[in-house]
Amino acid sequence: MGRQTDEWFNDRAAVRVMMIGEPGTTVYGAEGPTGGPPVDQVMNPEGNSPLLLARRQGRSTIFAAVHEPYKFNSPSIGNVRKAVSTDGAYVAEISAKDYLDRVAIQFGESNSDAVQVLRSELDPQEVFVFSNYAYLRQTNAAQTSDARFVARGHWIGFRVRSPQSLANQTLIVHGTNALHRKEGDYLVFGDLSHSP
């Protein structure tokens, strides 16, 4: 492994880590060696790197974290929270000023055809039906009531809150405009017949 240059160590890029909290969690902060230029030849010959350690007590748990790199602008993510969790899958929400992301992941074999059906704990009207993994970004155009949804991964269907009118909504699935419908304040895509 090569040694990093001064350019690496003098750069002011940063990363913010946000972890979804659960009961019984303790977070520790520390500093570890970097292998970089010495801060003090005698007392600290290797330099420091910030470290985080999260410990959780419980029968089973999921450590879900978002690492947001930034350099010139402040971090944009405002909140990270669990939408729903089961023994077989997890859905997280990541929100920022201009977007809301929903990330869905299935545990176990990545090539499994198992269908995951989860109802949000935050809004019981929201439903996520997928296999393996799925991603949904909801953006709201500034100064307008338009909403744009971009979906990737293995969505079978979903129902998510979106109070905008159907005429002001666009859904793109794997780069193509997709059929969707409105049910009250919710946008619905795909097959929800598996819904709980």
C-alpha positions as CSV (number, residue, x, y, z in Angstrom):
1,M,0.0,0.0,0.0
2,G,1.4,3.4,-1.0
3,R,1.6,6.4,1.2
4,Q,-0.8,9.3,0.7
5,T,0.7,12.6,-0.2
6,D,0.2,15.9,1.6
7,E,-2.6,16.8,-0.8
8,W,-4.7,13.9,0.7
9,F,-4.0,15.1,4.3
10,N,-4.5,18.8,3.6
11,D,-7.8,18.5,1.8
12,R,-10.8,19.8,3.7
13,A,-13.4,17.2,2.4
14,A,-15.5,15.8,5.2
15,V,-18.1,13.1,5.8
16,R,-21.1,13.2,8.1
17,V,-22.5,9.9,9.5
18,M,-26.1,9.7,10.5
19,M,-27.3,6.4,12.1
20,I,-30.9,5.4,12.7
21,G,-31.3,5.2,16.5
22,E,-32.7,2.2,18.4
23,P,-33.1,1.6,22.1
24,G,-30.0,0.3,23.9
25,T,-27.5,2.1,21.7
26,T,-24.3,3.7,22.9
27,V,-22.1,5.6,20.5
28,Y,-18.4,6.2,21.2
29,G,-16.1,8.7,19.5
30,A,-12.3,8.3,19.4
31,E,-9.3,8.9,17.3
32,G,-7.1,6.3,15.7
33,P,-3.8,6.4,13.7
34,T,-3.9,7.4,10.0
35,G,-0.4,6.5,8.9
36,G,-0.2,10.1,7.7
37,P,2.3,12.9,8.5
38,P,3.0,13.3,12.2
39,V,1.2,15.9,14.2
40,D,3.9,15.7,16.9
41,Q,7.0,13.5,16.3
42,V,7.2,12.4,19.9
43,M,3.7,12.2,21.2
44,N,1.7,11.5,18.0
45,P,4.0,10.2,15.2
46,E,1.2,8.8,13.1
47,G,-1.5,11.5,13.1
48,N,-5.1,11.1,14.0
49,S,-8.3,9.9,12.3
50,P,-11.8,10.3,13.9
51,L,-13.5,7.0,14.7
52,L,-17.1,6.1,15.6
53,L,-18.2,2.9,17.4
54,A,-21.9,2.1,17.9
55,R,-22.8,-0.6,20.4
56,R,-26.3,-1.9,20.9
57,Q,-27.8,-4.3,23.4
58,G,-30.7,-6.4,22.3
59,R,-31.7,-9.8,20.9
60,S,-31.3,-8.7,17.3
61,T,-30.7,-5.4,15.7
62,I,-29.9,-3.5,12.5
63,F,-27.2,-0.9,12.2
64,A,-28.5,1.4,9.5
65,A,-26.3,4.5,8.7
66,V,-25.9,7.1,6.0
67,H,-22.4,8.4,5.1
68,E,-22.7,11.8,3.4
69,P,-19.5,13.2,2.0
70,Y,-19.3,17.0,1.4
71,K,-16.7,19.6,0.7
72,F,-17.7,23.0,-0.4
73,N,-21.4,23.1,0.7
74,S,-22.9,22.1,4.0
75,P,-24.4,18.6,4.3
76,S,-27.9,18.4,2.7
77,I,-29.4,15.4,4.5
78,G,-31.7,16.6,7.3
79,N,-33.1,13.3,8.7
80,V,-32.6,9.5,8.5
81,R,-35.2,7.3,10.0
82,K,-36.6,3.7,9.8
83,A,-39.9,3.4,7.9
84,V,-40.3,-0.3,8.7
85,S,-38.3,-3.4,9.7
86,T,-39.0,-7.1,9.7
87,D,-36.9,-10.2,10.1
88,G,-36.5,-10.3,6.3
89,A,-36.3,-6.7,5.2
90,Y,-35.8,-3.1,6.1
91,V,-37.0,0.3,4.6
92,A,-35.2,3.5,5.5
93,E,-36.2,7.1,4.7
94,I,-33.5,9.8,4.0
95,S,-34.8,13.3,3.7
96,A,-33.2,16.5,2.5
97,K,-34.5,19.9,1.5
98,D,-35.3,18.9,-2.1
99,Y,-35.9,15.2,-1.9
100,L,-37.0,12.2,0.1
101,D,-35.3,8.8,-0.6
102,R,-36.7,5.4,0.4
103,V,-34.2,2.6,0.4
104,A,-35.5,-1.0,0.7
105,I,-33.3,-4.0,1.3
106,Q,-34.0,-7.7,1.7
107,F,-31.8,-9.8,4.0
108,G,-30.4,-13.1,3.0
109,E,-29.6,-14.5,-0.4
110,S,-29.3,-11.7,-3.0
111,N,-30.6,-13.8,-5.8
112,S,-33.7,-14.9,-3.9
113,D,-37.1,-14.4,-5.5
114,A,-38.8,-13.9,-2.2
115,V,-41.3,-11.0,-2.2
116,Q,-41.1,-8.6,0.7
117,V,-44.3,-6.8,1.7
118,L,-43.8,-4.1,4.3
119,R,-46.3,-1.5,5.7
120,S,-44.7,1.7,7.0
121,E,-44.6,2.2,10.7
122,L,-44.6,6.0,10.1
123,D,-47.6,6.0,7.8
124,P,-49.6,2.8,7.7
125,Q,-51.1,3.8,4.3
126,E,-47.6,3.5,2.7
127,V,-46.8,0.0,1.4
128,F,-43.6,-1.3,-0.2
129,V,-43.6,-4.5,-2.2
130,F,-40.2,-5.6,-3.6
131,S,-37.5,-8.3,-3.8
132,N,-33.8,-8.1,-3.2
133,Y,-33.5,-4.3,-3.1
134,A,-35.3,-1.2,-4.3
135,Y,-34.8,2.6,-4.3
136,L,-37.2,5.5,-4.7
137,R,-36.4,9.2,-4.9
138,Q,-39.2,11.7,-4.6
139,T,-38.2,15.3,-5.6
140,N,-40.2,18.4,-5.3
141,A,-39.5,21.2,-7.7
142,A,-38.9,24.5,-6.0
143,Q,-41.7,27.1,-6.3
144,T,-44.1,24.6,-8.0
145,S,-46.3,21.8,-6.8
146,D,-44.7,19.3,-9.2
147,A,-43.4,16.0,-7.9
148,R,-41.0,13.6,-9.6
149,F,-40.4,10.0,-8.6
150,V,-37.5,8.0,-9.8
151,A,-37.5,4.2,-9.0
152,R,-34.7,1.7,-9.4
153,G,-34.2,-1.9,-8.3
154,H,-36.8,-4.7,-7.9
155,W,-40.0,-2.9,-7.1
156,I,-43.2,-4.9,-7.6
157,G,-45.3,-2.1,-6.3
158,F,-45.6,0.7,-3.7
159,R,-48.0,3.3,-2.3
160,V,-46.4,6.5,-1.0
161,R,-47.7,9.8,0.3
162,S,-47.8,12.5,-2.4
163,P,-50.5,15.1,-2.0
164,Q,-49.8,16.7,-5.5
165,S,-52.4,16.1,-8.2
166,L,-51.8,13.3,-10.7
167,A,-51.3,15.9,-13.5
168,N,-48.3,17.3,-11.5
169,Q,-46.6,13.9,-10.9
170,T,-44.0,12.0,-13.0
171,L,-42.9,8.4,-12.2
172,I,-39.8,7.1,-13.9
173,V,-38.9,3.4,-13.4
174,H,-35.5,2.3,-14.7
175,G,-35.3,5.4,-17.0
176,T,-38.8,5.0,-18.5
177,N,-42.1,6.8,-17.7
178,A,-44.3,4.4,-15.8
179,L,-48.0,4.1,-15.3
180,H,-49.2,5.0,-11.9
181,R,-52.4,6.2,-10.2
182,K,-53.7,8.2,-7.3
183,E,-55.5,7.0,-4.3
184,G,-56.3,10.1,-2.3
185,D,-53.0,11.7,-1.2
186,Y,-51.0,8.6,-2.3
187,L,-49.2,7.7,-5.5
188,V,-49.6,4.0,-6.4
189,F,-47.4,1.9,-8.7
190,G,-47.4,-1.7,-9.7
191,D,-49.0,-4.7,-8.0
192,L,-50.1,-4.3,-4.3
193,S,-52.1,-7.5,-4.2
194,H,-49.5,-8.9,-1.8
195,S,-50.2,-6.1,0.7
196,P,-50.8,-7.0,4.3
